[in-house]
Amino acid sequence: MKPFLMEQYANASQPYSFAHPAKIALKNARETVACSIGASPDEIFFTSGGTESDNWAIKGAAGLFPERTELITSEIEHHAVLHSVNAMTAFGLSIQYLPVDREGVVHPSALRNLITGKTKLVSVMLSNNEVGTIEPISELAEIAHAQGALFHSDAVQSVGHIPINVRELGVDMLSASAHKFNGPKGIGFLYVKSGLDIPPLNDGGAQEFRKRAGTENIASIVGMATALKCCCSHLKETGNYLLKLESILLSMLDDAKVDYLRNGAKTHTPGNISLSFKDAQGELLLHRLDLIGICVSTGSACDGQNTQISHVLKAMKIPEEYAFGTIRVSLSKDNTEEEVRKIGNALIKILKSS
C-alpha cells in the first residue's frame, strides 16, 4: 500500500500520465479479487466495506421489479442486512424471515415454504459471523431463481477463509470486507453478476463503471487484493491449522469437565469458536480474560441495565442458562498453540473459581 500513499498518489480517474500507475494498480487489483472468487473483473465493484456492500445489494435490488413486493432473509443475518431489509418497509415492501435449526442452518425446505412469486430478493449469509455455520447457499439460490427472485449472500465472514466460486454458488450478488481477511479496514467489494443492472447507492462521478461514485481508494484496494490473494493461496493449510487449534481448546475444556455448548454446525469457518458456558456471564468472562491480555467477544450485549442474548443465539434456541455465558474466540493463522492453551487454562481457572 505504501507506494500509493507516498509516491503514486494520483487520482486514478484523471487522464494525465501521473495517474497511469494508479489505473494499472486498480485494474490489477480488480482482476485479483475477481479471480479469487471465480468472477469476471467487470463484476467486481469496490466499496467501503461489507456494510456498504450489503446496503447496496439490498436497496439496489429493492428498486427493481416493482411488481414484486417481498424480501426474504434469515433470522441470523448481520445487522447490516437486517437493518437494510427493515428499512425497505418504508417503501411498501414486506419482509419474511427464515428460521434456523439448533446449529444455525437455514434449511432449503424453509425457503421453499416461504418464497412466492412476489419475492424480489432472498438474502442469506454464506457463513455466520457469531457461530461460523456455513449455509447451503447453492441450494437456496436455486430455489430463489426458480421463483424468479434474485439471491444475495453476505460473505463477509467467508471470503478469504473458505473456497468460494460465485458461479458454483449461483448467487447474483455477494458482499465482502477486507478487514476480515487481513486487509485494511474501510474497504470491501460487491460482486454483481453480469447482466444484473442494479442502480448506484450513491450518485456523482463515473467511477466503478458508473455504479459507485467517488475517488477510488487505490492504496486500500491494492492492500485488499494482496491480502485476499495471500489468504486464498493458503486456504487448505490455514484451515487445517485452525481446526487443530480448535481441537486443542475444546479438548482442554472437556478434560477439565467444563459444562459448555459449542455453538454452530460441524461445517463452519475454521477458527470461529462460539462457546456457551452454563450459568456463567459472558460479559464477566470477557473482562476477566481482557485483564490478562486475551481478547474475545460475547454472544450477548449489555445496554447498561440489562444483558441481552444475541439475536443469533435466540434464533438457534440456545437455552438461557447457557446463552448468557457465551463468548466467541476468533483464531487466525498467526495464533499459536501456546496462546490457545493460555486461553483454555484461563477459561478453566475463571469458570472453576466462580
Secondary structure, DSSP 8 states (H G I E B T S, - for coil): -HHHHHT----TTS-SGGGHHHHHHHHHHHHHHHHHTT--GGGEEEESSHHHHHHHHHHHHHTS-TT--EEEEETT--HHHHHHHHHGGGGT-EEEEE---TT----HHHHHHH--TTEEEEE--SB-TTT-BB--HHHHHHHHHHTT-EEEEE-TTTTTTS---HHHHT-SEEEEEGGGGT--TT-EEEEE-TT-----SS-SS-HHHHTS-S---HHHHHHHHHHHHHHHTTHHHHHHHHHHHHHHHHHHHHHTT--EEEES-SSB-TTEEEEEETT--HHHHHHHHHTTT---EESEEE-SS-EEE-HHHHHTT--HHHHTTEEEEE--TT--HHHHHHHHHHHHHHHHH-
